[in-house]
């Protein structure tokens, strides 16, 4: 896992569409995306992650006639926040939707007065690592994840 941090967001050419907060009307779509996100990331799906993030105003979408990509924030402190839950369905990838969504969310959070945003990326995914750097994120460190089971 690679940890990235941004203190500013780069201005990129944006794809068609717009950035907006996710709404209850998006719940069906975003619930399916959340399940796919957790499956691709090899994480346990908590089941109601999309609902919780929409209710708390932390989930955003890039919309091009319909939602095309999503990203959320979590772990806000007085000076920083983590971006997470970045997902674009496979049939919509490669169009710049995730880049636009993450860049727009980063800019929004930094404009609110936060000093930095950070996110984690899979080291084995060169596409996301390249995209995050293009929108202003810089690698901070590499990290490992360990799962320990009781009694072993």
N, C-alpha and C positions, 0 to 999 in steps of 0.2 A: 504494500500500500504506500502511496506517495501522498504526502501532505503538502498542500499549496496554500499560499496566502496572497491576498491582494489588498493594496492600499488605494488603488484607483482602478477604474474599469476603462479599457480601451474602447474607442469609438470604432466600431466595425460596420461595414455595409450590412444592413439588415435585410432579411428575407421579407417577403410579403407577409402581412399580418400585423398583429399587435400584441403587446404584453398586457396582462391584466390579472387581478386576483382570481383564483379559482372560486367558483360559485357552487351552491348546492345542486344546480342543474347539471354540473359537470360530474357529480359524484359517481354515477354508474361507470362512465368512461375511466375516471381516475382510479376507481377501485380496481378495475381490471389492470390498469397500468401499474398500480402499486404491487399487485400480485406478481406481475411479470418482472418488475424491478427487483423484488426480493428473490425471485427464482434465479434471475441472471446473476445477481450479486452473491448467491449462495447463502442468503440470510433467512432467518425464520420470519415468516409473514405474520405480523401482529393482527391482521384482519381488518382493523378499523383505522389504519394509519391515515388514509385519505380523508375520511370523515373528520377525524380529530384535527388534522392540519387545516382543513377548510374552515371548520368551526372557530379555530383560533386565529384565522387570518394569516397563516404562515405558508400557504401553498399557492403558487402562481402558475399560469400557463402562458405559452406563446400560442396564440390563436390565429389560424389562417382559414377562415370560414368555419372552422371547428378546432377544438384543441389539437395542437400538433406536438407539444412538448411540455414538460412540467419540471418545476424545481421548487424547493422549499427552503426554509431556514429553521434553525433550532439552536438552542444553547446560547442565547443572547446574554452577554455580560454588559458591563458598562462601556466597554470599548470595542468589543468584537462579537462576531456571530459565525456560526458554521452554516454553509450551504450544503444541502443534502437532497436526496430524493430526486436526482436529475434523471429523467427518463424521456426517451422518444421512442415510439413504437417502430419496429424494424422497417415497416413499409414507408415511414416518413423520414428515415435517417438520411444524412448526406445533403440536406437542404439548408442547413444553418439554423434550424429551429432551436436546438439545444443551446448553441452558442448565443443566440439572441436572448433566449430565456435567462440563462445564467448571467450574461452581461447586464441585462436589464435589472434583474434582481439585485445583483451586486451594486450597481449604480444607485438603485433606490435605497438600499441599506446604508451605503456610504453617505448618501445625501441626507440621511436622517441623523448623521453625526457620528456614526461608528468610525473607529480608526482603521479597522480592517475586517475582512471576511476571509474565512479559510474553508477548505474542502478537502476531502480525501478522494483519491482516484486509484483504480486498480493498475498496478505497475505493468500488467500484461496487456493493457489496453492503450496502445500508442495514440489512437484517435482522440480519446478524451484527454490524455496528457498534453497533446499538441494543442487542442482547442482551448483548454484552460490557460495555457501560456499565451495564446494569441489574444485572449480577452483581458490580459493583465495580471494573471496569477503567476507567482514564481514558486518553484519548489523550495520547501523549507527543510524537509527531512523525509526519510523513508521509515516506515513503521511496520511491525509485524502484528499479527493477530493470533492469539493462542486460545484454544478452548480446553478448559480443564474440567474433568468430570470427578465428582465426589467419590472417594473410596479408591482412588487409583494412585 
